[in-house]
Amino acid sequence: MAWTQVPSLTPELRKQFAAIADLLIPAYKDFPKASDLGIETTLLDRVLTARPDLIEPLVRGLKSVLGHDPKASVEHLAKSDPPALDALFTVVPGGYYLNEGVRAQIGYPGLETLTNETPYAPPFYATDGSLDRVLARGPIYVPSPGSDAKGITDPFRLKSP
Amino acid sequence: MSNHNGTSASSDRVDVVIIGAGPAGSIAAHELSRQGLSVIGLEQGFNPDTSKYPRDNPEWELIAQKAFNSDPNIRDNPQDYPINNSESDIHPLMYAGVGGSTVIYNAQWAPLLPSDYRLRTLDGVADDWPISYEDVEPYLEEVEKLVGVSGVRGNPAYPPRKDFPMPPIPLGEATKKAIEGFDKLGWHWWPAAFGIASVPYNELKPCVRRGTCHSGCSEGAKSTADINLWPESIKRGAKLITGARVSEIEVDEHGRASGVVYIDRTGKTKRLKAKTVVVAANSIGTARLLLLSKSGRFPNGLANSSGLVGKRLMLHPYSGIIGSFEDNLQSWRGPFGNVLESYQFYETDQSRGFARGARWSIVPSGGPLSVSSVFGSKVFEIDDFDASWGKALHQTVERRLGRTLIVGILGEDLPLESNRVELDDTLTDSDGIPAPKIIYRIDENSRALLRYHEERAVEYLKAAGAVEIQVASQLKHAGWHILGTARMGDDPETSVVNQWGQSHDVPNLFLVGASTFVTSAGVNPTATLSALALRTARHIAEQRRNLEV
């Protein structure tokens, strides 16, 4: 997906964004902190290209906390501008988990395309006895009153464990 | 235009106008056009742009949270109408467009059970339907062939039935883990049926298990009306007008529906004359339109002599119980609706202290954004910052991604007249038409039902070997199934339509879709509402002389 740089995000606002992003996603074990990936540059622009609706609340929120300590910024936005905080909470992990290195670390291949070459072959649960065990327990439905179906005729037969 | 009998019809008066191109309206259009009637469908949304559906783009979870969000208030498209849900315990979810909410549904195909039609007789609660499982079943199997359904016959939770048109969707490691828990407890499970192709079927391609069913199926495997119904109907001469928002159903001097007024996307108001009007606008949109269609003859809204239009709104109460496992189950893989279903606790057991039960779906869990806020919303997040962010976020993704199954509990919601749809006093859609307001409260039966099922689900996940279990009780953003508001029945004083979906008050006005449901059952409604739409359409065609069609 092609992305474009968001002009309203000035270098100062991007710096503030990176500081908050590191609070939300710090380094952990072998995982990098958010700013190590350049969360405030390409990843940020990729997220906002996919979600242009987040640009306005994000820029608004960052402007209102510019120069503030990251924790104080989050606390301030929680009280004064929840939609801006929601935007931050969406954009930061949204960008972090776009990084290919992080995706490899967590073992996520992304959207897979799994074709089935033998669609008419019996599935595993039909051949390993799993389904047979369910069938052996018999019908559990209550038939229509007056019908000749052979379900459970006493609607209260199923008792709590 | 000419009708089935070769007699000419007025060129400005169509045989049938259908309002709404979701599954019910589209099936009705397909059947009526097949039988030679002239049909025009009016849909306020548009044909989905399938190129926008997630395919292989890494940003797909981000896009899905907005463009394919199931809440119209969040999606905020001009073709969506806003909903005032400030007085509702559950927020209704829907999609405006050809295919309706099936564009963003998980295609779970779970017909109502025999007992669902006889609550008063069997359990002494709510009401019996005027029809039975046996009345609906032939239409169900026919509609399954029409739309394309895959599955395994023999489910002991249902009466015996014929084969599904297609073999089941393949299932993987997550299913094996899910079976383990049920096997240990000796509880019912079954591989669920889906409105998804497992082999090439008419216009559908086989599922490739991307797990993005709820964001539009880019493979074209999920059965939606834009792919597999309207193209054929249009070939037969049916017409579909998109971007057409109906504001009123008009009546003539005899009290019969004479046509509709709609607003196109250029803002122009237009009139369409019809011999028969079919409303297929989901339970909220249908009630809204009938209430908007007031006249001197029908001062309380159309088809509302019973006073029940808008009332008995039902929204399945829903809890999600998350279980994480040590093994990698690759639980981002589809189908997203579930990897198994269970009806173990579906039927009433008086000793539990509540009526009816719930269907369980054992649901996979998506990608990294989904597992850190399951279902793409913040409902599973904990208010405590340190529990959600920092090191905790890494740990959550590490623990849950690919390793999580969710027991989705879909509870039956007993009908209450106090749960209802009204017209909002101030909120309007983009055309200035009053928006719906929802007044809906969960009742004590639903609370007790969810409590019991949550306890059983925890028991199940422990048996399956879950190392972490979290209960998310009674979710607010879970109104996927909108039911009732124009119930069917034999008595005009206590119902809006008869068993054919025909208005008691206006003989050439029909409703299709879940608005006519007498009770909610505890299952996903699309299978049954599709069968009922076919049944109603066939009745209209068969009764065309009596209906003056």
Interface residues (C-beta under 8 A of the other chain):
Chain A: M1 L23 L24 I25 P26 Y28 K29 F31 R46 V47 T49 A50 R51 D53 V74 D86 F89 T90 P93 G94 Y97 L98 R103 I106 G107 Y108 G110 L111 E112 T113 L114 T115 N116 P119 Y120 P123 F124 Y125 A126 S130 L131 R133 V134 L135 R137 G138 P139 I140 Y141 V142 P143 S144 P145 S147 A149 G151 I152 P155 F156 L158 K159 S160 P161
Chain B: P54 R55 D56 N57 P58 E59 W60 E61 L62 I63 Q65 K66 L113 P114 S115 Y117 R118 T121 L122 D123 S132 Y133 E134 V152 G154 P156 A157 Y158 P159 P160 P167 P168 P170 L171 T175 K176 I179 F182 D183 L185 G186 H188 W189 W190 P191 S198 V199 P206 V208 R209 R210 G211 T212 N328 W332 R333 Y343 Q344 F345 Y346 E347 T348 D349 Q350 S351 R352 G367 P368 L369 S372 K378 F385 W389 G390 K391 L393 H394 Q395 V397 E398 L401 G402 Y452 R456 E459
